[in-house]
Amino acid sequence: MIIFKNMEFIVILKVIALGIIEGLTEYLPVSSTGHLIVLGETLNFNEVPDKIFETSIQFGAILAVVILYRQKIKEILCNFYKDSPEQKFTINLFIAFMPAVIIGLLLHSYIKEYLFSVKIVASSLILGGIVMIIIDKINLTRDTKKLEKITIKQALAIGLFQCLAMIPGVSRSGSTIIGGVLVGLTRKNAAEFSFFLAMPTIFAASIYDLVKNHHLLTIEHFNLILIGFIASFVTAFMVVSRFIAIIQRYGFTAFGIYRIALGVVIIFCVI
């Protein structure tokens, strides 16, 4: 049960705003972590220690994808243990997931201490935006038109691309989608594989952060996280299905331009 009596109304508004931003940006190639860091510093949000809030409310975005893709998830759960397309898909997800696990465990403390800064976010947004625009202009071969046709080599490559997103501002979805397109997936399949890959990746990172830092949290902290979780879930639910239609029709250039513009604004107005 959420306890409001000890919370200031302005703090609740900050938490809702951050939750909305998380849900809006988690699956777009614009870096949810980067947006949360910048907005958190702009709002002077420090009610939850050690950036635990920013990682924990990602659960809301995960839940949105789980519900939207519940039929596919049901098929995977019913068939992953036998020789089937679902089993192959599960193996590929595991292969794509492992590089982030290994590198994340090795560099987790370093990343949170040294890379969670507005300067890093701004630089990553601009560089990532330039890369997206360039990739969008290249005529790439995209012959993998079904998720079940993704190869182990492609899955590993996407997993390695995902590791770039440990740098705030790069964007987990952006790096995995661009990685997928570069290794031959269609935009739609690259986006959907990114969505599924987000489930174990974000879940593992969030659980690791909560377990490692649970001693720093109070009931009030958990209440704030829950409010952000709800805001994140509702927003992500509305964004995910529309995103695929957008990139199929318009590509990544608009997102690249947005990233560059935002990075420039951060450099001149925030840093």
Steps between C-alpha positions, in 0.01 A plus 500: 500500500639841403543733799468866399491673838877543527551594134502851366268556205784646293705182552209286375473722190873455436466122532205491258691714250802270518276192465335647190839578348620144571194346335520739208868448425587143610417342165578801281860537376554819699639367833264475795793505745635816342162672523457392863845626599444839336144540627597375846775760528277772356227421756762450772354158572707323764232346721608143414873429548759367256288525183290203616178673400610539138577130458206367704219677313611319184291209630195696388626517143574125509148419616354701211689288244411178681131584471520620139692188390330255735398264218858469374626455856239228558618318187862521619414366846302211352764396245848614604589163655453304175643524150301790358533854361425625852793303638733650241368848579556443874858384440568808289360727772726333755804544275415867440444551873830354626745773387309759705505269803876446484600858426233640732625299797858604430434870445176574692661704781732687263213593268278636779784695660666653196262490202169613653560865413328758286816555291519132406129497418524805272801361312339158458173648377675701229732221383217247503276735303764542231543122475123446466470750217795342316359146544162615373658628179692179424329243279538191717397144418219395736424139418411375851127558497392277790617495861535122485747533211754699700832314514727449800758727339244778455376458858854526639568811293181666629602408856838665453332811362279508808809533719559845351183612679676469836628846415216736599358680199577225250156330533450128555220479246690718255817293515318166470269614220784655301707189567214283374461704183875488435505119519207458263173527694209708380420808710189330639682182600795694641259702716307194618817305581615806695173497696541135597868547581404788729303267727790294645749786467300764687361249747849373590648850528214627715498198732879519537477868593218442750667203668837673519357822646188386685652609831489861378124494438212590731125443464468853362761422235304191394182709480671747269629215285149354479352830382773529235440137402131566432570814297766314301270206427208710374722712274701209358179310425384786278837548329623152404243399238515839327880503489526205261260663255705820513840345427355279226368806322752772585820327617736640763594842361242692706628335818857580398416867448320510835802348676740752348271793582452382857872445548576852379233649729644310798852626424395865481220510755568235763874436525 
